């Protein structure tokens, strides 16, 4: 019998007709990903606007790090970038949750240049050529990341969680990392664009225009309308009522204020404005 497959369905039809069921189940994820990436997939469609998002051909884009400390809004900015440009963003992490919720670039090899930017929370990335650094008030980013650890991507920790030993241990370990991370990316000797989270929140269109100019993609009128249709994305955490007004000890305040001062000193050296504050510190 001649084995034929329709071209558009070669991945699914041929496998299902001619592979044993056990082998089909055991096929590695990477093969399924390659089938998935053949299509221009759209996470969103609004009215008559063409807001489709797709992967680019290999070696289309330079490797641009999208760096941030966890809890600073990296996933939100990726959503904004994809709507603003129609190009998927990538990551060094390969999150299944993000992939299944429409971030198709999550499983791409970021060195191939098929994605617009590459999410990273650490300080090392191979062969990157430029970077966007998203900075957020460490008080807020530490709380946001603790929420994620305790309750998932959009969940919130309980009030008791913020009075636990785990919270204190988390702060002692992670607060210094905020400073180290930000100062590292502020010291790179490659093209760098610094974005303040609060500015992005208050003037999303203006900041996205700045970012797309830096990336040399620009933002068309249609893409601007796509962005206006969905400014929040799928992983927006609603306002939290279970966080104490100030879950930080006096000693931790002193430490964090010192970290912020060091970062502001570096921003001043680069002729950039100081970090904008979201968290009110009572004295």
Secondary structure by P-SEA (a helix, b strand, c coil): cbbbbcccccccccccccccaaaaaaccaaaaaaaaacccccccccccccbbbbbccccccccccccccccccaaaaaaaaaaaccbbbbcccccaaaaaacccccccccccccccbbbbcccccccccbbbbbbccaaaaaaaaaaaacccccccccccccccaaaaaaaaccaaaaaaaaaaaaacccbbbbbbaaaaaacaaaaaaaaaaaacccccaaaaaaaaaccccccccccccccccccccaaaaaaaaaaaaaaaaaaaaaccccccccccccc
